[in-house]
Amino acid sequence: MQQLLKNLSKQSYIEIHRSCPTTDTVKNILWAHPTSIDLLHVFPHVLIMDWTYKTNRYQLSLMEIVGVTSTEMTFSIAFAYLEAERKDNFCWCLDSLRSLMHGWNMPSVSITDRDLACMNAIEKIFPTSRHFLCRWHIRKNILTQCKKIFETKETFDLFMASWNMLVMAESERNLIDYLVD
C-alpha cells in the first residue's frame, strides 16, 4: 500500500483513502488523475460505474468510474479499491468523488449493474441523478436467462436482433420505422 501511495504521489494523482482507526490499515482508496478531474468538471453529466470482485490478492473490489463527453467518448475519472461491496463503502467512494467536483454540476445520469448497495449509495450521494442499468449487463442477463426459452437458435437470434434494435433506437419514432419496414 505504501508503494501505491508513493507512486500515486510521484505521478501527481489525487488520492483519498480511509483507514481503520485502530490498525491504520487502509480500507478504501480512491485515486484520479488531475486531467480526469478537469474532464469531469467539463463533462459531469454521466457517470458509468463498474467493478471487479475480489480479483487481487487482497480480495478488494476495484471500482472504475467513467465519464462521457459531448461526443460520446468515454474517459476514466477515478479508480477505487473498496474493502467490500456495501452501501457505506460505495457512499464513501461517491462522496470522495463528489468532493473532487468542488460543487460543480452533479451527474444527471448514473449507470451501473443492478448492485443494490451501489444504487442506494447513488441515491444518497447524488439524489438528483437518474439511475439506469447498464445495457451490457442487461444483455448478458438476457443471454443467460432467455436463451433457454427459445426452441431454435434462429428464433433466439431473431429475438436478439430485435432486442438490439430496440436498445439502439435513438427514439420511439426510429424504432417504429424499423418495425414497419
Buried (B, 14 or more C-beta within 10 A) or exposed (E): EEEBBEEBEEEEBBBBBBEEEEEEEBBBBBBBBEEBBEBBEEBBBBBBBBBEEEEEEEEBBBBBBBBBEEEEEEBBBBBBBBBBBBBBBBBBBBBBBBEBBEEEEBBEBBBBBEBEBBBBBBBEBBEEBEBEEBEEBBBEEBEEEEEEEBEEEEEBEEBBEEBEEEEEBEEEEEBEEEEEE
